[in-house]
Amino acid sequence: MLRTCLALTLLCIASGTTSAQQAQSPTALNANEKAGRSIFQTRCAMCHVGQQPASEMATDAAQRRPATLGPLLSKANASDETKLRLKIKDGSRLMPGYKHTLNDQQIDQVIAFMKTIEQPLTRLAVARAGE
């Protein structure tokens, strides 16, 4: 009897945890967006991902935070693809250009990933195997 109660309790806890994880998981990324996330992680995140709690990130996406060198990025920054593509290729005074290291397809992948970001990122989750 005690084992049955314990098993049912653990089952209820486990199902509640699974539901909470499913509610918090972001929308699934397609292959193009996953490739863009990978490039973003290695080329962009060090300057464009904040290090503060998500509740504090509801401010203007272009605002610089002490923890970042560049503006925090979200899909709001990807509305003008032509301008964004030029910025990624040519850079600016504070940002390196990537025209010699990223090809057009890779830049398109980064832009595709940026369009999936609802609010500026506070941390970038590492992709798990199979994602």
C-alpha positions as CSV (number, residue, x, y, z in Angstrom):
1,M,0.0,0.0,0.0
2,L,2.8,2.4,1.0
3,R,4.7,1.6,-2.2
4,T,1.6,2.2,-4.3
5,C,1.1,5.6,-2.7
6,L,4.7,6.5,-3.1
7,A,4.7,5.4,-6.8
8,L,1.6,7.5,-7.5
9,T,3.1,10.5,-5.8
10,L,6.3,10.3,-7.8
11,L,4.2,9.8,-11.0
12,C,2.2,13.0,-10.2
13,I,5.4,15.0,-9.5
14,A,7.1,13.8,-12.7
15,S,4.1,14.6,-14.9
16,G,3.9,18.1,-13.4
17,T,7.6,18.7,-14.0
18,T,7.2,17.5,-17.7
19,S,4.3,19.9,-18.2
20,A,6.2,22.8,-16.8
21,Q,9.2,22.0,-19.0
22,Q,6.9,21.8,-22.1
23,A,5.3,25.1,-21.3
24,Q,8.6,26.8,-21.0
25,S,10.3,25.3,-24.1
26,P,10.6,27.6,-27.1
27,T,9.1,26.9,-30.4
28,A,11.0,24.3,-32.4
29,L,13.6,25.7,-34.8
30,N,13.9,24.4,-38.3
31,A,17.3,23.3,-39.7
32,N,18.1,26.8,-41.1
33,E,17.3,28.5,-37.8
34,K,19.3,25.9,-35.9
35,A,22.3,26.6,-38.1
36,G,21.8,30.3,-37.5
37,R,21.6,29.7,-33.7
38,S,24.9,27.9,-33.9
39,I,26.6,30.8,-35.8
40,F,25.0,33.3,-33.4
41,Q,26.4,31.4,-30.4
42,T,29.9,31.6,-31.8
43,R,30.0,35.0,-33.5
44,C,27.3,37.2,-31.9
45,A,26.4,36.1,-28.4
46,M,29.5,37.4,-26.7
47,C,28.4,41.0,-27.4
48,H,24.7,40.8,-28.0
49,V,23.3,38.5,-25.3
50,G,22.6,40.1,-21.8
51,Q,23.4,38.5,-18.5
52,Q,20.4,39.7,-16.5
53,P,17.2,38.0,-15.5
54,A,14.5,37.8,-18.3
55,S,12.1,40.0,-16.3
56,E,14.5,42.9,-16.7
57,M,14.8,42.5,-20.5
58,A,11.5,44.0,-21.4
59,T,13.2,47.3,-22.3
60,D,14.1,48.7,-25.7
61,A,15.9,46.0,-27.7
62,A,18.5,48.5,-28.9
63,Q,19.5,49.7,-25.4
64,R,23.1,48.8,-24.4
65,R,23.5,47.1,-21.1
66,P,26.7,47.1,-19.1
67,A,27.1,43.3,-19.7
68,T,27.1,43.7,-23.5
69,L,29.2,45.6,-26.0
70,G,26.4,45.8,-28.6
71,P,22.6,46.2,-28.5
72,L,20.6,43.2,-27.3
73,L,19.1,41.5,-30.3
74,S,15.6,40.2,-31.0
75,K,13.3,39.9,-34.0
76,A,12.7,43.6,-33.8
77,N,16.3,44.1,-35.1
78,A,15.6,41.8,-38.0
79,S,12.7,43.7,-39.6
80,D,14.9,45.4,-42.2
81,E,16.8,42.4,-43.7
82,T,18.8,44.4,-46.2
83,K,20.1,46.8,-43.6
84,L,20.9,43.9,-41.2
85,R,22.6,41.9,-43.9
86,L,24.9,44.9,-44.6
87,K,25.6,45.5,-40.9
88,I,26.6,41.8,-40.5
89,K,28.8,41.9,-43.6
90,D,30.5,45.3,-43.2
91,G,30.3,45.8,-39.4
92,S,30.7,49.2,-37.8
93,R,33.1,51.2,-35.7
94,L,32.4,48.8,-32.8
95,M,31.4,45.6,-34.6
96,P,33.6,43.5,-36.8
97,G,32.3,42.7,-40.3
98,Y,31.9,39.1,-41.3
99,K,31.9,39.3,-45.1
100,H,35.2,37.4,-45.2
101,T,34.1,34.7,-42.7
102,L,30.4,34.2,-43.3
103,N,28.9,33.4,-46.7
104,D,25.4,34.7,-47.8
105,Q,23.7,31.5,-46.8
106,Q,25.2,31.7,-43.2
107,I,24.1,35.3,-42.9
108,D,20.6,34.3,-44.0
109,Q,20.7,31.6,-41.3
110,V,21.6,34.1,-38.6
111,I,18.8,36.4,-39.7
112,A,16.4,33.5,-39.7
113,F,17.4,32.7,-36.1
114,M,17.1,36.3,-35.1
115,K,13.5,36.3,-36.4
116,T,12.7,33.6,-33.8
117,I,13.8,35.7,-30.8
118,E,10.7,37.3,-29.3
119,Q,12.6,39.3,-26.6
120,P,16.2,40.2,-26.3
121,L,18.2,37.2,-25.0
122,T,19.5,37.1,-21.5
123,R,21.3,33.8,-22.0
124,L,21.7,31.5,-25.0
125,A,20.9,27.8,-24.3
126,V,23.4,25.4,-25.7
127,A,22.0,23.1,-28.3
128,R,21.6,19.5,-27.2
129,A,22.5,16.5,-29.4
130,G,19.6,16.0,-31.8
131,E,18.4,19.6,-31.7
